[in-house]
Amino acid sequence: MVAVRTEKLAIMKLGHLAAAGAFVAVALIGSVPANAQVNLAWCSTDKDGAMNCLYPTLAACEATVRGEGGECVPNPRSPN
């Protein structure tokens, strides 16, 4: 009986350790500095001239600016 309980506790601790490790990994991989810029292939521009290069495709950009009065342009900083 004691051996079964000890084994269950060990499995629970291992599970908690694995969950904590996964959380730390996601936090480190997903963290981006606040001043980091995303430079994908397409940019949206708004009526004030602000440019956001957040779109991998023209269709994705157009879906975002539709109805907002903006337009989509190729990213001038894109290596493609």
MODELLER restraints for C-alpha pairs under 7 A, 6 or more apart:
rsr = mdl.restraints
at = mdl.atoms
rsr.add(forms.Gaussian(group=physical.xy_distance, feature=features.Distance(at['CA:38:A'], at['CA:53:A']), mean=6.31, stdev=0.5))
rsr.add(forms.Gaussian(group=physical.xy_distance, feature=features.Distance(at['CA:38:A'], at['CA:54:A']), mean=6.07, stdev=0.5))
rsr.add(forms.Gaussian(group=physical.xy_distance, feature=features.Distance(at['CA:39:A'], at['CA:53:A']), mean=5.10, stdev=0.5))
rsr.add(forms.Gaussian(group=physical.xy_distance, feature=features.Distance(at['CA:39:A'], at['CA:54:A']), mean=6.35, stdev=0.5))
rsr.add(forms.Gaussian(group=physical.xy_distance, feature=features.Distance(at['CA:39:A'], at['CA:78:A']), mean=6.73, stdev=0.5))
rsr.add(forms.Gaussian(group=physical.xy_distance, feature=features.Distance(at['CA:40:A'], at['CA:53:A']), mean=5.46, stdev=0.5))
rsr.add(forms.Gaussian(group=physical.xy_distance, feature=features.Distance(at['CA:40:A'], at['CA:54:A']), mean=5.50, stdev=0.5))
rsr.add(forms.Gaussian(group=physical.xy_distance, feature=features.Distance(at['CA:40:A'], at['CA:55:A']), mean=5.60, stdev=0.5))
rsr.add(forms.Gaussian(group=physical.xy_distance, feature=features.Distance(at['CA:40:A'], at['CA:56:A']), mean=5.45, stdev=0.5))
rsr.add(forms.Gaussian(group=physical.xy_distance, feature=features.Distance(at['CA:40:A'], at['CA:75:A']), mean=6.96, stdev=0.5))
rsr.add(forms.Gaussian(group=physical.xy_distance, feature=features.Distance(at['CA:40:A'], at['CA:78:A']), mean=6.72, stdev=0.5))
rsr.add(forms.Gaussian(group=physical.xy_distance, feature=features.Distance(at['CA:41:A'], at['CA:53:A']), mean=6.99, stdev=0.5))
rsr.add(forms.Gaussian(group=physical.xy_distance, feature=features.Distance(at['CA:41:A'], at['CA:55:A']), mean=6.28, stdev=0.5))
rsr.add(forms.Gaussian(group=physical.xy_distance, feature=features.Distance(at['CA:41:A'], at['CA:56:A']), mean=5.29, stdev=0.5))
rsr.add(forms.Gaussian(group=physical.xy_distance, feature=features.Distance(at['CA:41:A'], at['CA:57:A']), mean=6.70, stdev=0.5))
rsr.add(forms.Gaussian(group=physical.xy_distance, feature=features.Distance(at['CA:41:A'], at['CA:74:A']), mean=6.11, stdev=0.5))
rsr.add(forms.Gaussian(group=physical.xy_distance, feature=features.Distance(at['CA:41:A'], at['CA:75:A']), mean=5.28, stdev=0.5))
rsr.add(forms.Gaussian(group=physical.xy_distance, feature=features.Distance(at['CA:41:A'], at['CA:78:A']), mean=5.86, stdev=0.5))
rsr.add(forms.Gaussian(group=physical.xy_distance, feature=features.Distance(at['CA:42:A'], at['CA:53:A']), mean=5.57, stdev=0.5))
rsr.add(forms.Gaussian(group=physical.xy_distance, feature=features.Distance(at['CA:42:A'], at['CA:54:A']), mean=6.75, stdev=0.5))
rsr.add(forms.Gaussian(group=physical.xy_distance, feature=features.Distance(at['CA:42:A'], at['CA:55:A']), mean=5.02, stdev=0.5))
rsr.add(forms.Gaussian(group=physical.xy_distance, feature=features.Distance(at['CA:42:A'], at['CA:56:A']), mean=6.09, stdev=0.5))
rsr.add(forms.Gaussian(group=physical.xy_distance, feature=features.Distance(at['CA:42:A'], at['CA:57:A']), mean=6.21, stdev=0.5))
rsr.add(forms.Gaussian(group=physical.xy_distance, feature=features.Distance(at['CA:42:A'], at['CA:58:A']), mean=6.10, stdev=0.5))
rsr.add(forms.Gaussian(group=physical.xy_distance, feature=features.Distance(at['CA:42:A'], at['CA:61:A']), mean=6.66, stdev=0.5))
rsr.add(forms.Gaussian(group=physical.xy_distance, feature=features.Distance(at['CA:42:A'], at['CA:72:A']), mean=6.67, stdev=0.5))
rsr.add(forms.Gaussian(group=physical.xy_distance, feature=features.Distance(at['CA:42:A'], at['CA:73:A']), mean=5.90, stdev=0.5))
rsr.add(forms.Gaussian(group=physical.xy_distance, feature=features.Distance(at['CA:42:A'], at['CA:74:A']), mean=4.69, stdev=0.5))
rsr.add(forms.Gaussian(group=physical.xy_distance, feature=features.Distance(at['CA:42:A'], at['CA:75:A']), mean=5.01, stdev=0.5))
rsr.add(forms.Gaussian(group=physical.xy_distance, feature=features.Distance(at['CA:43:A'], at['CA:51:A']), mean=6.17, stdev=0.5))
rsr.add(forms.Gaussian(group=physical.xy_distance, feature=features.Distance(at['CA:43:A'], at['CA:52:A']), mean=5.19, stdev=0.5))
rsr.add(forms.Gaussian(group=physical.xy_distance, feature=features.Distance(at['CA:43:A'], at['CA:53:A']), mean=3.86, stdev=0.5))
rsr.add(forms.Gaussian(group=physical.xy_distance, feature=features.Distance(at['CA:43:A'], at['CA:54:A']), mean=6.25, stdev=0.5))
rsr.add(forms.Gaussian(group=physical.xy_distance, feature=features.Distance(at['CA:43:A'], at['CA:55:A']), mean=6.36, stdev=0.5))
rsr.add(forms.Gaussian(group=physical.xy_distance, feature=features.Distance(at['CA:43:A'], at['CA:61:A']), mean=6.91, stdev=0.5))
rsr.add(forms.Gaussian(group=physical.xy_distance, feature=features.Distance(at['CA:43:A'], at['CA:72:A']), mean=5.56, stdev=0.5))
rsr.add(forms.Gaussian(group=physical.xy_distance, feature=features.Distance(at['CA:43:A'], at['CA:73:A']), mean=5.35, stdev=0.5))
rsr.add(forms.Gaussian(group=physical.xy_distance, feature=features.Distance(at['CA:43:A'], at['CA:74:A']), mean=6.04, stdev=0.5))
rsr.add(forms.Gaussian(group=physical.xy_distance, feature=features.Distance(at['CA:43:A'], at['CA:75:A']), mean=5.48, stdev=0.5))
rsr.add(forms.Gaussian(group=physical.xy_distance, feature=features.Distance(at['CA:44:A'], at['CA:51:A']), mean=5.60, stdev=0.5))
rsr.add(forms.Gaussian(group=physical.xy_distance, feature=features.Distance(at['CA:44:A'], at['CA:52:A']), mean=5.33, stdev=0.5))
rsr.add(forms.Gaussian(group=physical.xy_distance, feature=features.Distance(at['CA:44:A'], at['CA:53:A']), mean=6.40, stdev=0.5))
rsr.add(forms.Gaussian(group=physical.xy_distance, feature=features.Distance(at['CA:44:A'], at['CA:61:A']), mean=6.28, stdev=0.5))
rsr.add(forms.Gaussian(group=physical.xy_distance, feature=features.Distance(at['CA:44:A'], at['CA:65:A']), mean=6.93, stdev=0.5))
rsr.add(forms.Gaussian(group=physical.xy_distance, feature=features.Distance(at['CA:44:A'], at['CA:70:A']), mean=6.59, stdev=0.5))
rsr.add(forms.Gaussian(group=physical.xy_distance, feature=features.Distance(at['CA:44:A'], at['CA:71:A']), mean=5.62, stdev=0.5))
rsr.add(forms.Gaussian(group=physical.xy_distance, feature=features.Distance(at['CA:44:A'], at['CA:72:A']), mean=4.53, stdev=0.5))
rsr.add(forms.Gaussian(group=physical.xy_distance, feature=features.Distance(at['CA:44:A'], at['CA:73:A']), mean=6.41, stdev=0.5))
rsr.add(forms.Gaussian(group=physical.xy_distance, feature=features.Distance(at['CA:45:A'], at['CA:51:A']), mean=4.51, stdev=0.5))
rsr.add(forms.Gaussian(group=physical.xy_distance, feature=features.Distance(at['CA:45:A'], at['CA:52:A']), mean=6.59, stdev=0.5))
rsr.add(forms.Gaussian(group=physical.xy_distance, feature=features.Distance(at['CA:45:A'], at['CA:70:A']), mean=5.41, stdev=0.5))
rsr.add(forms.Gaussian(group=physical.xy_distance, feature=features.Distance(at['CA:45:A'], at['CA:71:A']), mean=5.47, stdev=0.5))
rsr.add(forms.Gaussian(group=physical.xy_distance, feature=features.Distance(at['CA:45:A'], at['CA:72:A']), mean=6.35, stdev=0.5))
rsr.add(forms.Gaussian(group=physical.xy_distance, feature=features.Distance(at['CA:46:A'], at['CA:69:A']), mean=6.80, stdev=0.5))
rsr.add(forms.Gaussian(group=physical.xy_distance, feature=features.Distance(at['CA:46:A'], at['CA:70:A']), mean=4.40, stdev=0.5))
rsr.add(forms.Gaussian(group=physical.xy_distance, feature=features.Distance(at['CA:46:A'], at['CA:71:A']), mean=6.82, stdev=0.5))
rsr.add(forms.Gaussian(group=physical.xy_distance, feature=features.Distance(at['CA:47:A'], at['CA:69:A']), mean=6.82, stdev=0.5))
rsr.add(forms.Gaussian(group=physical.xy_distance, feature=features.Distance(at['CA:47:A'], at['CA:70:A']), mean=6.12, stdev=0.5))
rsr.add(forms.Gaussian(group=physical.xy_distance, feature=features.Distance(at['CA:53:A'], at['CA:75:A']), mean=6.43, stdev=0.5))
rsr.add(forms.Gaussian(group=physical.xy_distance, feature=features.Distance(at['CA:55:A'], at['CA:61:A']), mean=5.48, stdev=0.5))
rsr.add(forms.Gaussian(group=physical.xy_distance, feature=features.Distance(at['CA:61:A'], at['CA:72:A']), mean=6.14, stdev=0.5))
rsr.add(forms.Gaussian(group=physical.xy_distance, feature=features.Distance(at['CA:62:A'], at['CA:72:A']), mean=6.40, stdev=0.5))
rsr.add(forms.Gaussian(group=physical.xy_distance, feature=features.Distance(at['CA:65:A'], at['CA:71:A']), mean=6.38, stdev=0.5))
